[in-house]
Amino acid sequence: MLQQPKGRPVTNPVELKEGFYLEIKTNGSNSSVKIRRDSTDEIELAIGQYKNSKIVNYLGQVKAGKWLDGKNKGQKAILPKTGYT
């Protein structure tokens, strides 16, 4: 049986932590995973680790709740709304 979350749902959107973000997809899949790293060296290492077997997309850097670079530059950094947040 699927367990329903208990309590009142969150009313404020959840902001992303500060750091650098990657989006990783398996070839032929629609779902993706976001990975956060603290430095550019760590992000380059992660790109090298996953680029041979997965589709890797650099999303950008988040600082003070905003995207500093990448395709979302200047926008607020919040998690997309899902049913389980």
Secondary structure, DSSP 8 states (H G I E B T S, - for coil): ------S----S--B--SEEEEEEEETT-S-EEEEEESSHHHHHHHHHHHTTTEEEEEEEEEETTEE-SSTTTTSB-B----TT-
